[in-house]
Amino acid sequence: MTKIEKISPQSLAEAKRIILSGGVVGIPTETVYGLGGNAFDDGAVKKIFEVKGRPNDNPLIAHIHLDYDLSKIIDYDTPCAKKLREAFLPGPLTLVYPSTNKVSPFVSCGLNTLAVRVPSHDGAQAFLREVDVPVVAPSANLSKHVSPTSALHVYEDFAGKIPLILDGGECEGGIESTVCDVTGDIPIILRPGLITKEMIEQVCGACEVYAPVLKAGDRAKSPGMMYKHYSPRCQTALFEKGALSNAKSRVREELDKGRKVAVLCENLLLKEFVGIDAQMLDLGSSPDEMATNLYKLLRQSEKIADVLVAIEPSAQGGVMEGVMNRLKKACLSTDINAKS
């Protein structure tokens, strides 16, 4: 039996008991919900991989509260890392440090680094202070499925598989944290997110982006780098913003086959589909709205449609790098990825 409990002294005490006894708990953050386990406990970390069906070469992020002694789990710090912590933490930024190897070796999947995050969500901070250990918490979804932004999303994937989900409301950030390697002189973004390259450059003076094309068997340096991720359980087709006519033709073709179709697009394109019998999913108008809405709408699409037709938003750069990173991986399948 899986319980969903509002965050309270009682539910936090229960969560602590589960975590310190090697169990796994669903927890909120400001970005997405996580599947949390004690980073020092080999059994708990293995359980997360097993419950998610997560590949064992995909490293995890250790979550800590704001006052946790970071020196317990990282080997050394850099001036740039300190600046980034002061500027953005707590918040949606994960920093990758050299590891002391004090946490379970299964956390980093054989790498000599450790990804650490300090979430800003009040409920997450209360939970982390209650347990007072680093908690590894990948997104609380089955592997490759759409990330969860509500306690109900977590329940849909893990009902009967975990004992407790702490309900902290709907996530405001919507996409996972930016992951940034700070082991060298120049920070390197491993996964884009709400803290952008431009924001990091303003603090550190320079920032690079690591963007390899990973194939099966390659080792990921960060969560979220695998080639397919965040996918709804329906057929998908992603069209570039200049291929609107192709997208409309695809929608009509699918409707003519008797299939249910959902269209995911930015607000200004909704009018282009007036009179077409498809379910419209409004991604929003601003980059922040699109980040917040993306996963919720991807999960909605699999409930209402056989085929999701998505159209790239016109906005580029900044937060949209993270949004497009997720959208492209969500729609990466054997189906068409249409071009203009």
C-alpha positions in Angstrom: 0.0 0.0 0.0 1.3 3.5 -0.9 0.1 6.5 1.1 0.1 10.1 -0.1 0.5 12.4 3.0 0.6 16.1 3.2 3.9 17.4 4.8 3.5 17.6 8.5 5.6 16.7 11.6 3.9 13.2 11.6 4.6 12.5 7.9 8.1 13.8 8.1 8.8 11.5 11.1 7.4 8.6 9.1 9.5 9.5 6.1 12.6 9.6 8.4 11.9 6.2 9.7 11.6 4.8 6.2 14.7 6.5 4.9 16.9 5.5 7.9 15.7 1.9 7.7 16.7 1.6 4.0 13.4 2.4 2.4 12.4 4.7 -0.4 10.1 7.7 -0.2 8.5 10.0 -2.9 9.5 13.6 -2.1 8.7 17.0 -3.7 11.2 19.6 -5.0 10.7 22.9 -6.8 11.5 21.2 -10.1 10.0 17.6 -10.1 9.2 15.0 -7.5 12.1 12.7 -6.5 12.4 9.1 -5.4 14.5 9.4 -2.3 16.8 7.0 -0.5 19.7 7.3 1.9 22.9 8.0 -0.1 25.0 6.2 2.5 23.0 3.0 2.2 23.9 0.6 -0.6 20.7 -1.3 -0.3 18.6 1.8 -0.5 20.4 3.1 -3.6 20.1 -0.3 -5.3 16.4 -0.3 -4.5 15.9 3.0 -6.3 17.5 1.6 -9.4 15.3 -1.5 -9.2 12.0 0.3 -8.5 12.5 2.8 -11.3 13.9 0.2 -13.7 16.8 2.7 -14.1 20.0 1.7 -16.0 22.8 1.1 -13.5 25.1 3.4 -15.5 23.0 6.5 -15.0 24.3 8.4 -11.9 22.2 9.9 -9.1 22.1 13.3 -7.4 22.6 13.6 -3.6 20.1 16.2 -2.1 21.1 18.0 1.1 19.6 20.7 3.3 21.1 24.2 3.2 23.2 23.8 6.4 24.5 20.3 5.7 28.3 20.1 5.9 29.3 19.7 2.3 32.9 18.7 3.2 31.5 15.3 4.4 30.8 14.2 0.9 33.0 16.2 -1.5 36.8 16.0 -1.8 37.5 19.7 -2.6 35.8 22.9 -3.6 36.6 25.5 -6.2 36.1 29.3 -6.1 33.6 29.1 -8.9 31.5 26.5 -7.1 31.4 28.7 -4.0 30.2 31.7 -6.2 27.5 29.5 -7.8 26.2 28.3 -4.4 26.0 31.9 -3.1 24.2 33.0 -6.2 21.7 30.2 -6.8 21.4 27.9 -3.9 19.0 26.7 -2.6 17.6 26.4 -6.1 17.4 24.3 -9.3 21.1 23.9 -9.7 23.1 20.6 -9.2 26.9 20.9 -8.9 29.2 18.0 -9.7 32.3 17.8 -7.4 35.1 15.4 -6.8 33.8 12.8 -4.4 35.2 11.7 -1.0 33.6 8.3 -1.9 31.8 8.4 1.5 28.4 7.8 -0.1 27.4 4.5 -1.6 29.6 3.7 -4.7 26.3 2.9 -6.6 25.3 6.6 -6.5 27.9 7.7 -9.0 28.0 4.5 -11.1 31.8 4.2 -11.0 32.6 7.9 -11.6 34.9 9.7 -9.2 32.5 12.6 -8.9 29.4 13.3 -6.9 26.4 15.5 -8.0 24.9 17.5 -5.2 21.8 19.6 -5.0 20.2 21.9 -2.4 16.5 22.2 -3.4 14.6 25.4 -2.5 11.2 23.7 -1.9 10.2 24.3 1.7 8.9 20.7 2.1 12.1 19.3 0.6 14.2 21.3 3.0 12.0 20.2 6.0 12.4 16.5 4.9 16.2 16.8 4.4 16.6 18.5 7.8 14.5 15.8 9.4 16.6 12.9 8.0 19.9 14.9 8.1 21.6 12.6 5.6 22.3 13.1 1.9 19.3 11.7 0.0 19.7 10.5 -3.6 16.5 11.3 -5.4 16.1 10.8 -9.2 12.8 11.9 -10.7 10.0 9.7 -9.3 8.9 8.1 -12.5 9.5 4.8 -14.1 12.6 4.9 -16.3 12.1 6.7 -19.6 8.5 7.8 -18.6 7.5 11.5 -18.2 8.9 13.1 -15.0 6.3 13.8 -12.2 5.3 17.3 -11.1 2.7 16.2 -8.6 2.2 13.6 -5.9 -0.5 11.9 -8.1 2.0 11.5 -10.9 4.3 9.6 -8.5 1.4 7.5 -7.3 0.5 6.6 -10.9 4.0 5.1 -11.5 4.7 3.6 -8.1 1.4 2.7 -6.4 2.1 -0.5 -4.3 5.9 -0.2 -4.9 6.9 2.5 -2.3 5.3 3.1 1.1 5.0 6.9 1.2 4.7 9.9 -1.0 5.1 13.3 0.6 2.7 15.7 -1.0 4.2 19.2 -1.4 1.8 20.4 -4.1 2.5 20.9 -7.8 6.1 21.7 -8.8 6.6 25.3 -10.0 9.9 24.7 -11.9 8.6 21.9 -14.1 11.9 20.6 -15.5 14.9 19.1 -13.7 17.7 21.1 -12.3 20.6 22.3 -14.4 23.6 20.0 -13.8 27.0 21.8 -13.8 30.4 20.2 -13.5 32.6 22.4 -11.2 35.6 20.1 -10.9 37.7 22.3 -13.1 38.5 26.0 -13.6 35.5 26.6 -15.9 32.0 25.3 -15.1 30.6 22.9 -17.7 26.8 22.4 -18.1 26.1 18.7 -18.4 22.3 19.1 -18.4 20.4 22.3 -19.2 17.7 23.5 -16.9 16.3 26.6 -15.2 19.7 28.0 -14.3 21.0 29.0 -17.7 24.4 29.3 -19.3 24.1 33.0 -19.4 23.2 33.2 -15.6 26.3 31.0 -14.8 28.5 33.2 -17.0 27.4 36.3 -15.1 28.7 34.7 -11.9 31.8 32.9 -13.1 32.8 34.8 -16.2 32.7 31.7 -18.5 30.7 28.6 -18.9 30.9 25.7 -21.4 28.2 23.2 -22.5 29.0 19.4 -22.7 26.6 18.0 -25.3 27.7 14.5 -26.5 25.3 12.3 -28.4 25.1 9.2 -26.1 24.4 5.8 -27.5 23.5 2.5 -25.7 26.5 1.4 -23.7 28.0 4.9 -23.3 28.5 6.1 -19.7 26.6 9.2 -18.7 28.4 11.9 -16.7 25.0 13.3 -15.5 21.4 12.3 -15.1 19.2 13.2 -18.1 21.9 12.6 -20.7 20.6 9.3 -22.0 19.3 9.3 -25.6 15.6 8.7 -24.8 13.9 10.1 -21.7 10.7 11.8 -20.4 8.5 9.9 -22.9 4.7 9.7 -22.8 3.0 6.3 -23.5 1.6 7.3 -26.9 3.1 7.7 -30.3 4.9 11.0 -30.8 5.9 13.3 -33.7 7.9 16.4 -33.2 7.8 19.2 -35.8 10.2 22.1 -36.2 8.6 25.5 -35.8 8.9 26.2 -39.6 7.0 23.0 -40.4 3.5 24.0 -39.2 1.8 22.9 -42.5 3.4 19.5 -42.2 2.2 19.2 -38.6 -1.3 20.1 -39.6 -1.2 17.5 -42.4 0.0 14.9 -39.9 -2.8 15.7 -37.5 -5.4 15.3 -40.3 -3.9 12.0 -41.5 -4.1 10.5 -38.0 -7.6 11.7 -37.5 -8.6 10.2 -40.9 -7.3 6.9 -39.5 -9.7 7.2 -36.6 -7.0 7.9 -34.1 -7.2 10.3 -31.2 -4.7 13.2 -31.6 -3.3 15.7 -29.2 -1.4 18.8 -30.3 1.2 20.3 -28.0 2.3 23.8 -29.0 2.9 27.3 -27.6 -0.1 29.6 -27.1 0.3 31.7 -30.2 -0.2 28.6 -32.5 -3.5 27.4 -31.0 -5.4 29.5 -33.5 -3.8 27.6 -36.4 -5.7 24.4 -35.4 -9.2 25.9 -35.1 -11.7 23.6 -36.8 -9.4 20.6 -36.5 -10.8 17.9 -34.2 -7.7 17.4 -32.0 -7.1 17.9 -28.3 -5.1 21.1 -27.9 -2.4 21.3 -25.2 -1.4 24.9 -24.5 2.3 24.9 -23.6 2.1 28.6 -22.6 3.5 31.9 -23.8 6.8 32.4 -21.9 9.8 30.1 -21.3 9.0 29.8 -17.6 5.3 28.8 -18.4 6.5 26.3 -20.9 9.0 24.7 -18.5 6.3 24.5 -15.8 3.7 23.0 -18.1 5.7 20.6 -20.2 5.7 17.4 -18.1 2.1 17.9 -16.9 0.9 18.1 -20.6 3.1 15.2 -21.7 1.4 13.1 -19.0 -2.0 14.4 -20.1 -1.4 13.5 -23.7 -1.0 9.8 -23.0 -4.4 9.7 -21.3 -6.3 11.4 -24.1 -4.5 10.6 -27.3 -3.1 7.8 -29.5 -0.7 10.2 -31.1 1.0 13.4 -29.8 2.0 15.9 -32.4 4.3 18.5 -30.8 5.6 21.7 -32.4 8.8 23.3 -31.3 8.3 26.7 -29.7 9.7 29.8 -31.4 11.6 31.1 -28.3 15.2 29.9 -28.2 18.1 30.1 -25.7 18.0 30.5 -21.9 15.4 28.3 -20.2 14.2 27.1 -23.6 17.5 25.1 -23.9 16.2 22.9 -21.1 12.7 22.8 -22.4 13.8 21.7 -25.9 16.2 19.2 -24.4 13.3 17.5 -22.7 10.9 17.8 -25.5 13.2 16.3 -28.1 14.0 13.4 -25.9 10.4 12.8 -25.0 9.5 12.6 -28.7 12.5 10.5 -29.8 11.1 7.3 -31.0 10.7 5.2 -34.1 8.1 7.6 -35.3 8.8 10.6 -37.5 10.8 13.5 -36.2 9.6 15.9 -38.8 11.7 18.6 -40.4 10.8 21.8 -42.3 
